[in-house]
Amino acid sequence: MDAVHIKVHGHVQGVFFRANTQDYARRLDLKGWVRNLGDGSVEIVAEGDRDNLEQMLEWCHEGPSAAHVSEVEHEWVENKGKFTDFRIRY
């Protein structure tokens, strides 16, 4: 199991990015969270199978149809196995 920390830039708030991320992550059996940041970006931490994490990362470049993603930053991090579900953080 692996983990990835993702930051998505662009018009990604107010377009159901977090809800769609949660739905997609759950379909991929990923654990972790997603949240809006004050700078207008969306932050994601996800743990799970490497192939599924790569699918999530690829999805982040598009996001939901109303989103306009300009940049996706990511960093592979240590999987600490501390999540039991994929949640939206507020």
Contacts in CASP RR format, 6 or more apart in sequence:
PFRMAT RR
TARGET T0000
AUTHOR 0000-0000-0000
METHOD contacts of the structure
MODEL  1
MDAVHIKVHGHVQGVFFRANTQDYARRLDLKGWVRNLGDGSVEIVAEGDR
DNLEQMLEWCHEGPSAAHVSEVEHEWVENKGKFTDFRIRY
1 47 0 8 1.000
1 48 0 8 1.000
1 49 0 8 1.000
1 50 0 8 1.000
1 79 0 8 1.000
1 81 0 8 1.000
2 47 0 8 1.000
2 48 0 8 1.000
2 49 0 8 1.000
2 50 0 8 1.000
2 53 0 8 1.000
2 76 0 8 1.000
2 79 0 8 1.000
3 45 0 8 1.000
3 46 0 8 1.000
3 47 0 8 1.000
3 48 0 8 1.000
3 53 0 8 1.000
3 76 0 8 1.000
3 77 0 8 1.000
3 78 0 8 1.000
3 79 0 8 1.000
3 80 0 8 1.000
3 81 0 8 1.000
4 44 0 8 1.000
4 45 0 8 1.000
4 46 0 8 1.000
4 53 0 8 1.000
4 56 0 8 1.000
4 57 0 8 1.000
4 74 0 8 1.000
4 75 0 8 1.000
4 76 0 8 1.000
4 77 0 8 1.000
5 43 0 8 1.000
5 44 0 8 1.000
5 45 0 8 1.000
5 74 0 8 1.000
5 75 0 8 1.000
5 77 0 8 1.000
6 43 0 8 1.000
6 44 0 8 1.000
6 45 0 8 1.000
6 46 0 8 1.000
6 56 0 8 1.000
6 57 0 8 1.000
6 60 0 8 1.000
6 72 0 8 1.000
6 73 0 8 1.000
6 74 0 8 1.000
7 37 0 8 1.000
7 41 0 8 1.000
7 42 0 8 1.000
7 43 0 8 1.000
7 44 0 8 1.000
7 72 0 8 1.000
7 73 0 8 1.000
7 74 0 8 1.000
8 17 0 8 1.000
8 41 0 8 1.000
8 42 0 8 1.000
8 43 0 8 1.000
8 44 0 8 1.000
8 60 0 8 1.000
8 63 0 8 1.000
8 69 0 8 1.000
8 71 0 8 1.000
8 72 0 8 1.000
9 40 0 8 1.000
9 41 0 8 1.000
9 69 0 8 1.000
9 70 0 8 1.000
9 71 0 8 1.000
9 72 0 8 1.000
9 73 0 8 1.000
10 40 0 8 1.000
10 41 0 8 1.000
10 67 0 8 1.000
10 68 0 8 1.000
10 69 0 8 1.000
10 70 0 8 1.000
10 71 0 8 1.000
11 67 0 8 1.000
11 68 0 8 1.000
12 40 0 8 1.000
12 41 0 8 1.000
12 42 0 8 1.000
12 63 0 8 1.000
12 67 0 8 1.000
12 68 0 8 1.000
12 69 0 8 1.000
13 36 0 8 1.000
13 40 0 8 1.000
13 41 0 8 1.000
13 42 0 8 1.000
14 66 0 8 1.000
15 64 0 8 1.000
15 66 0 8 1.000
15 67 0 8 1.000
16 64 0 8 1.000
16 66 0 8 1.000
17 34 0 8 1.000
17 42 0 8 1.000
17 63 0 8 1.000
17 64 0 8 1.000
17 67 0 8 1.000
18 34 0 8 1.000
18 35 0 8 1.000
18 36 0 8 1.000
18 42 0 8 1.000
18 88 0 8 1.000
19 88 0 8 1.000
20 63 0 8 1.000
20 64 0 8 1.000
21 34 0 8 1.000
21 42 0 8 1.000
21 44 0 8 1.000
21 56 0 8 1.000
21 60 0 8 1.000
21 63 0 8 1.000
22 34 0 8 1.000
22 86 0 8 1.000
22 87 0 8 1.000
22 88 0 8 1.000
24 56 0 8 1.000
24 59 0 8 1.000
25 31 0 8 1.000
25 32 0 8 1.000
25 34 0 8 1.000
25 46 0 8 1.000
25 56 0 8 1.000
25 86 0 8 1.000
26 85 0 8 1.000
26 86 0 8 1.000
28 49 0 8 1.000
28 52 0 8 1.000
28 53 0 8 1.000
28 55 0 8 1.000
28 56 0 8 1.000
29 48 0 8 1.000
29 49 0 8 1.000
29 52 0 8 1.000
30 46 0 8 1.000
30 47 0 8 1.000
30 48 0 8 1.000
30 52 0 8 1.000
30 53 0 8 1.000
30 56 0 8 1.000
30 86 0 8 1.000
31 46 0 8 1.000
31 47 0 8 1.000
31 48 0 8 1.000
31 81 0 8 1.000
31 83 0 8 1.000
31 84 0 8 1.000
31 85 0 8 1.000
31 86 0 8 1.000
32 44 0 8 1.000
32 45 0 8 1.000
32 46 0 8 1.000
32 47 0 8 1.000
32 83 0 8 1.000
32 85 0 8 1.000
32 86 0 8 1.000
32 87 0 8 1.000
33 44 0 8 1.000
33 45 0 8 1.000
33 83 0 8 1.000
33 86 0 8 1.000
33 87 0 8 1.000
33 88 0 8 1.000
33 89 0 8 1.000
34 42 0 8 1.000
34 43 0 8 1.000
34 44 0 8 1.000
34 86 0 8 1.000
34 87 0 8 1.000
34 88 0 8 1.000
34 89 0 8 1.000
35 42 0 8 1.000
35 43 0 8 1.000
35 88 0 8 1.000
35 89 0 8 1.000
35 90 0 8 1.000
36 42 0 8 1.000
36 43 0 8 1.000
37 43 0 8 1.000
44 56 0 8 1.000
44 60 0 8 1.000
45 77 0 8 1.000
46 53 0 8 1.000
46 56 0 8 1.000
46 86 0 8 1.000
47 53 0 8 1.000
47 79 0 8 1.000
47 80 0 8 1.000
47 81 0 8 1.000
47 83 0 8 1.000
48 79 0 8 1.000
57 72 0 8 1.000
57 74 0 8 1.000
60 69 0 8 1.000
60 72 0 8 1.000
60 74 0 8 1.000
61 69 0 8 1.000
61 72 0 8 1.000
62 69 0 8 1.000
63 69 0 8 1.000
END
